[in-house]
């Protein structure tokens, strides 16, 4: 199937041929399982269609069990700058609960491999795992920050019909996760990690530039099945199955009205520490913010941003804003 995927990727990339891109992110799924031959073809496709010489950042996602020195060497030679590693936890029981196929020893080995390379390391961690404690969460955070210059902390969310959803529910996990998330907000800044986005912590200057483009509503070209692009107010979502995408099924297209773009920009911008410029905020959204508790926001004459508490209660803030 990989050869077919590469053929489909080549056809789709040609639609945007000649576009100069600032950042590249290869992920969603596990690109580290591709062979080096597949990687060579993937990079040939990208070089043939995009101005990759202007890269400011190039990231590849990887899982601990499939990251190899050979891949790291290939990525380094092809001007990648970051690895985003799906560590999730450094507690083996928690990894088994999540159904991950790596263990803590493999995660530590993978982090060490990246540290020995010239690539920057970002690690994903999950909190609110059933059975997780403050002690195990603290261990994962403290260990990972010794290797990584960027940490993404995500709360476990259960999808319907998944094995964990048969035994747990999101409401109970949300309650358990609140204190763990708050602890990350407390502990990481004391070790030089700024919370620059609801789920993202990094020392100043090591933020993920690619992800910041999403929060600032910049143009994004996305390739592959299920990929979602955003270009000048138009969002296109590719078919969700590989077969439909390979068959050339047309993507879903949504053209956002100026009002919808403004609401979305406010929500996305408020995910970040920079917030939104008040001059770009709809009056009705500013009125909604004024009606909510003041300790959720930092308000200056120029900008509005969320406080740490506001970030913890971000979903409630978005719901109020979407109701205007």
C-alpha positions in Angstrom: 0.0 0.0 0.0 2.9 2.4 0.6 3.8 2.5 -3.2 0.2 3.3 -4.0 0.2 6.0 -1.3 3.3 7.6 -2.7 1.7 7.6 -6.2 -1.3 9.3 -4.8 0.8 11.8 -2.9 2.7 12.7 -6.1 -0.5 13.4 -8.0 -1.9 15.6 -5.2 1.4 17.4 -4.7 1.4 18.4 -8.4 -1.8 20.5 -7.8 0.3 22.8 -5.6 3.6 22.6 -7.6 5.7 25.7 -7.4 4.5 26.8 -4.0 7.2 27.9 -1.6 6.7 26.5 1.9 8.3 27.7 5.2 7.6 24.6 7.3 7.1 20.9 6.8 5.4 18.4 9.1 5.3 14.7 8.2 3.0 13.0 10.7 -0.3 11.7 11.7 0.2 7.9 11.7 3.8 6.6 12.0 6.1 7.8 9.2 9.0 6.2 10.9 7.8 2.8 9.7 8.6 3.8 6.1 11.8 2.2 4.6 14.6 4.4 3.6 13.7 3.7 -0.1 10.2 5.0 0.6 11.7 8.0 2.3 13.9 8.7 -0.7 10.8 8.7 -3.0 8.8 10.8 -0.6 11.6 13.5 -0.5 11.9 13.3 -4.3 8.2 14.1 -4.6 8.4 17.1 -2.2 11.6 18.5 -3.8 10.0 18.2 -7.3 6.9 20.3 -6.3 7.9 22.7 -3.5 10.6 25.2 -2.7 12.1 23.3 0.1 15.2 25.5 0.2 13.2 28.1 2.2 12.5 25.7 5.1 12.7 27.3 8.6 11.5 24.0 10.2 10.9 20.4 9.2 9.4 17.9 11.6 8.9 14.1 11.4 6.7 12.2 13.8 8.0 8.9 15.1 7.2 6.2 17.6 9.8 4.9 20.0 9.7 1.3 18.6 10.3 2.3 15.0 12.9 5.1 15.2 16.3 4.0 14.0 19.8 5.6 13.8 19.5 5.1 10.0 16.3 7.2 9.7 17.8 9.9 12.0 20.8 10.1 9.7 18.6 10.3 6.6 16.5 13.1 8.1 19.5 15.0 9.2 21.0 14.8 5.7 17.7 16.0 4.2 17.6 19.2 6.3 15.0 18.1 8.9 15.2 20.0 12.2 12.8 18.2 14.6 11.6 14.8 15.7 8.2 14.6 17.4 8.2 11.4 19.4 5.1 9.7 20.7 6.4 8.8 24.2 2.9 9.2 25.9 4.2 7.8 29.2 7.3 6.4 30.9 5.2 4.0 33.0 4.9 0.6 31.5 1.5 -0.1 33.0 0.1 3.1 31.6 1.5 2.3 28.2 -0.2 -1.1 28.3 -3.5 0.6 29.3 -3.2 2.8 26.2 -2.4 -0.2 24.0 1.0 1.2 23.0 3.4 -1.3 21.4 6.5 0.3 23.0 7.7 0.3 26.6 9.5 2.9 28.7 12.9 1.4 27.9 12.3 1.8 24.1 11.1 5.4 24.7 14.3 6.3 26.7 16.4 4.7 24.0 14.7 6.7 21.3 15.0 10.0 23.2 18.7 9.3 23.7 19.2 8.6 19.9 17.6 11.9 19.1 19.7 13.7 21.7 22.9 12.2 20.1 21.8 13.6 16.7 21.6 17.2 15.6 17.8 17.2 15.6 15.6 19.0 18.1 13.3 16.7 20.1 9.6 17.2 20.9 7.8 14.6 23.0 4.1 13.9 23.3 2.8 12.9 26.8 -0.8 11.9 27.8 -2.5 12.6 31.1 -5.7 11.3 32.6 -4.7 7.7 31.8 -6.8 5.3 33.9 -4.6 4.4 36.9 -2.2 7.3 36.4 -1.1 9.1 39.6 0.6 12.4 40.3 3.8 10.5 41.0 3.9 8.7 37.7 2.9 11.9 35.8 5.7 13.8 37.6 8.2 11.1 36.7 7.3 11.2 33.0 7.4 15.0 32.9 10.7 15.3 34.7 12.4 12.6 32.7 11.3 13.8 29.3 12.3 17.4 30.0 15.9 16.2 30.4 15.9 15.1 26.8 13.3 17.3 25.0 13.2 21.0 24.1 9.4 20.8 23.6 6.7 18.9 25.4 3.1 18.5 24.2 0.7 17.4 27.0 -2.6 16.0 25.8 -5.5 14.8 27.9 -6.7 11.3 27.0 -10.0 11.5 25.1 -12.0 8.3 24.4 -13.6 7.7 21.1 -16.8 5.7 20.9 -16.4 1.9 20.5 -12.8 1.8 21.5 -11.7 -0.7 24.1 -11.1 1.9 26.9 -14.5 3.5 26.2 -16.2 0.2 27.4 -14.8 0.8 30.9 -14.3 4.5 31.3 -16.0 7.8 30.2 -14.6 11.2 29.2 -16.4 13.0 32.0 -14.6 11.0 34.7 -11.3 11.3 32.9 -11.7 15.1 32.6 -12.2 15.3 36.4 -9.0 13.2 37.0 -7.0 15.1 34.4 -7.7 18.6 35.7 -5.2 18.3 38.5 -2.6 16.6 36.4 -2.8 19.4 33.7 -2.6 22.0 36.4 0.5 20.3 37.8 2.2 20.5 34.4 1.4 24.2 34.3 3.0 24.6 37.7 6.1 22.4 37.2 7.3 22.9 33.6 7.6 26.7 33.8 9.8 26.3 36.8 12.2 24.4 34.6 12.3 26.9 31.7 9.3 25.6 29.7 6.8 28.3 28.8 3.2 27.3 28.1 2.9 29.0 24.7 -0.2 27.1 23.7 -2.9 25.1 25.6 -1.1 21.8 25.0 2.4 23.0 24.3 5.4 23.8 26.5 8.9 24.9 25.3 11.7 27.2 26.3 11.5 30.6 24.4 12.7 30.1 20.8 11.9 26.4 20.7 8.2 26.7 19.9 6.9 24.6 17.0 6.7 27.1 14.1 4.5 24.8 12.0 1.8 24.5 14.7 1.9 28.2 15.4 0.8 28.7 11.8 -2.4 26.8 12.6 -3.1 29.0 15.7 -2.5 32.2 13.6 -4.9 30.9 10.8 -2.1 30.9 8.2 -2.3 29.0 4.9 -1.6 25.2 5.2 -1.3 22.7 2.4 -2.1 19.2 3.6 -1.5 16.1 1.6 -2.8 12.5 2.0 -6.0 10.8 3.0 -7.9 12.7 5.8 -5.6 15.7 5.4 -7.2 19.1 5.8 -5.9 22.2 4.1 -6.7 25.8 4.7 -6.1 28.4 2.0 -7.3 32.0 2.2 -10.5 31.2 4.0 -11.3 27.9 2.2 -11.0 24.6 4.0 -10.7 21.4 2.1 -10.9 17.9 3.7 -9.6 14.9 1.8 -11.5 11.6 1.8 -11.1 9.8 5.1 -10.2 6.4 3.7 -7.1 5.6 1.7 -9.0 3.8 -1.0 -11.4 6.8 -1.6 -8.4 9.2 -1.7 -6.5 7.0 -4.2 -9.6 6.7 -6.3 -9.6 10.5 -6.7 -12.8 11.2 -4.7 -13.2 15.0 -4.4 -12.4 16.6 -1.1 -15.1 18.3 0.9 -14.9 22.1 0.5 -16.0 24.7 3.0 -15.7 28.5 2.3 -15.7 30.4 5.6 -17.6 33.7 5.7 -15.7 36.7 7.0 -17.7 36.4 10.3 -16.8 32.7 10.6 -13.2 33.4 9.9 -13.1 36.1 12.6 -14.7 33.7 15.2 -12.3 30.9 14.3 -9.3 33.3 14.5 -10.3 34.4 18.0 -10.7 30.8 19.2 -7.4 29.7 17.6 -5.5 32.7 18.8 -6.7 32.4 22.4 -5.2 28.9 22.5 -1.8 30.7 22.6 0.0 32.8 25.2 -0.1 35.7 22.7 -3.9 35.8 22.5 -5.7 38.0 20.0 -5.4 41.7 19.1 -8.5 43.5 20.3 -8.6 45.3 16.9 -9.3 41.9 15.3 -11.9 40.8 17.8 -15.6 41.0 16.9 -17.5 43.3 19.3 -19.9 40.5 20.2 -17.0 38.2 21.1 -15.5 40.9 23.3 -18.9 41.2 25.0 -19.0 37.5 25.6 -15.5 37.6 27.1 -16.5 40.6 29.3 -19.4 38.4 30.7 -17.1 35.6 31.8 -15.1 35.5 35.1 -12.2 38.0 34.9 -9.6 35.6 36.2 -9.9 33.6 33.0 -8.3 36.4 30.9 -5.4 38.8 30.7 -6.8 42.0 29.1 -4.6 44.9 28.0 -5.6 47.8 25.8 -4.1 45.9 22.8 -4.7 42.2 23.4 -6.8 39.6 25.2 -5.2 36.3 26.3 -6.1 33.4 28.5 -4.6 33.0 32.0 -3.4 29.6 33.1 -6.8 29.0 34.7 -8.4 30.1 31.4 -6.4 27.5 29.5 -7.6 24.8 31.9 -11.2 25.9 31.2 -10.6 26.6 27.5 -13.4 24.3 26.2 -16.0 26.2 28.2 -14.7 29.5 26.8 -14.9 28.2 23.2 -18.5 27.0 23.7 -19.5 30.5 24.9 -17.8 32.1 21.9 -19.3 29.7 19.4 -22.8 30.6 20.8 -22.7 34.2 19.5 
